[in-house]
């Protein structure tokens, strides 16, 4: 995906209003969404970009739009990653590689501050394939995060170049209704 398309996918996420923050981009690949996130974050923010592919990581600059970017080579599904005290986590086309997504979300929370924002970009499908072993449709994503005490806002969707399913972006923030089982006021 082109960087300008990735920037558009994350528009209206509200992350710029959080001030300088620290994020992780888990499964960042060549960094298109890393740079898209940096385009929206406040200057002085930091992004830890993690992927297994060292060649892809070398394509990512160390700074973009006043945001410092540190790359880390490794398996993003390992709960003992090289960073903590995160305000947010970006997962662009990577959550579908995690078998136990609910446990993974909980493990991510242990690395985060009380702000706990997520940005997720995924394919809106329930059909598994070797490229999407554990699909995360919009309905599945909503259920996963609502059960964990979050509210989800789908920002936008667009057709996939692979024509299998549309690609959607969502911002996820702690729910104001922390009870979970309590009715909304």
C-alpha positions in Angstrom: 0.0 0.0 0.0 1.2 3.5 -0.8 2.0 5.7 2.2 -0.6 8.3 1.3 -3.3 5.6 1.1 -2.2 4.3 4.5 -2.3 7.9 5.9 -5.9 8.2 4.6 -6.9 4.9 6.2 -5.8 6.2 9.7 -7.5 9.7 9.3 -9.9 10.7 12.0 -8.3 8.3 14.5 -7.8 11.1 17.0 -4.2 10.1 17.9 -2.9 13.5 17.2 -4.9 14.9 20.1 -3.1 12.6 22.6 0.0 14.8 22.5 3.5 13.2 22.3 3.0 9.4 22.8 4.8 6.1 22.5 3.5 3.5 20.2 4.5 0.1 18.8 3.8 -1.1 15.3 3.6 -4.9 15.5 4.4 -6.7 12.3 5.3 -3.5 10.6 6.8 -4.9 7.4 8.3 -2.2 5.2 6.7 0.5 7.3 3.9 2.0 5.2 1.6 2.1 8.2 4.5 3.0 10.6 4.9 6.2 8.5 1.2 6.7 8.3 0.9 6.6 12.1 3.9 9.0 12.3 2.1 11.4 10.0 -0.8 11.6 12.5 1.1 11.6 15.8 2.2 14.7 17.6 5.9 15.7 17.1 8.0 14.3 19.9 6.3 10.9 19.8 8.1 7.6 19.4 7.2 4.5 17.4 8.8 1.1 18.0 8.4 -0.8 14.7 8.8 -4.6 15.0 9.0 -7.3 12.3 10.9 -10.5 11.6 12.1 -9.2 8.2 15.3 -7.3 8.7 15.4 -6.2 5.0 12.0 -4.7 5.4 13.0 -2.9 8.6 16.0 -1.3 6.9 13.5 0.6 4.6 12.0 2.5 7.6 13.6 5.8 8.4 14.7 6.6 12.0 12.4 9.7 12.0 9.4 11.0 10.1 7.3 14.1 10.6 9.0 14.8 13.9 8.4 11.3 15.3 11.3 9.1 16.3 11.1 5.5 14.9 13.1 2.7 16.4 13.1 -0.7 14.6 13.3 -4.0 16.3 13.8 -7.4 14.6 11.8 -10.2 16.2 8.5 -12.0 16.6 5.8 -9.5 17.6 3.7 -12.2 19.1 6.3 -12.8 21.8 4.9 -11.2 25.0 8.3 -10.2 26.2 9.1 -7.6 23.6 11.9 -5.0 23.8 9.6 -2.1 24.8 7.0 -1.2 27.4 5.1 1.9 28.7 3.2 2.2 25.4 0.3 4.5 24.9 -0.8 2.7 21.8 -0.3 -0.3 19.5 -0.8 -0.4 15.8 -1.5 -3.8 14.1 -1.8 -3.4 10.3 -2.4 -6.7 8.7 -0.8 -8.6 11.5 -3.5 -9.5 14.1 -4.6 -12.3 11.7 -1.3 -14.1 12.4 -2.2 -14.5 16.1 -4.0 -17.7 17.1 -5.3 -16.7 20.5 -6.2 -13.1 19.8 -7.9 -12.4 23.2 -4.8 -13.6 25.1 -2.6 -11.5 22.8 -4.7 -8.4 23.5 -4.3 -9.0 27.2 -0.6 -9.4 26.8 -0.4 -6.2 24.9 -2.2 -4.4 27.8 0.5 -5.4 30.1 3.0 -3.4 28.0 0.8 -0.3 28.0 0.1 2.8 30.1 -3.5 3.6 31.1 -4.1 5.3 27.7 -4.3 1.9 25.9 -5.2 2.8 22.4 -5.1 0.4 19.5 -5.2 1.0 15.7 -6.1 -2.1 13.7 -6.1 -2.6 9.9 -7.4 -5.9 8.8 -9.3 -7.7 6.1 -13.1 -8.0 6.7 -13.4 -11.7 6.1 -14.1 -14.9 8.0 -12.4 -17.1 5.5 -9.0 -18.4 6.6 -6.1 -18.9 4.1 -2.4 -19.4 4.4 -2.1 -15.6 4.2 -4.9 -15.0 6.7 -4.6 -18.0 9.1 -6.9 -16.4 11.8 -9.1 -13.8 10.1 -10.4 -10.7 12.0 -13.6 -9.5 10.4 -15.1 -6.3 11.8 -17.6 -8.3 13.8 -14.9 -10.5 15.3 -12.7 -7.4 16.1 -15.6 -5.7 17.8 -16.4 -8.8 19.9 -12.7 -9.3 20.9 -12.2 -5.7 22.1 -15.6 -5.1 23.6 -15.2 -8.2 25.8 -11.8 -6.6 26.9 -13.5 -3.3 27.8 -12.9 -1.2 24.8 -15.0 0.7 22.3 -14.4 0.4 18.6 -14.8 2.9 15.8 -14.3 1.8 12.3 -12.6 4.6 10.5 -13.0 3.5 6.9 -12.7 0.6 4.5 -11.5 0.2 1.0 -11.3 -2.6 -1.6 -8.3 -4.8 -1.2 -5.9 -5.1 -4.2 -6.2 -8.9 -3.7 -10.0 -8.7 -4.2 -10.5 -11.2 -1.4 -12.2 -8.9 1.1 -12.2 -5.2 1.9 -9.6 -3.7 4.1 -10.8 -1.7 7.1 -9.1 0.5 9.7 -10.4 0.8 13.3 -9.4 2.9 16.3 -10.0 1.2 19.7 -10.0 3.0 23.0 -10.9 2.2 26.6 -14.7 2.1 27.0 -16.3 4.7 29.2 -18.6 1.9 30.4 -15.9 -0.1 32.3 -18.5 -2.5 33.9 -19.0 -4.4 30.6 -22.2 -6.1 31.9 -23.8 -2.8 33.1 -26.4 -1.2 30.9 -25.4 2.1 29.1 -26.6 5.2 31.0 
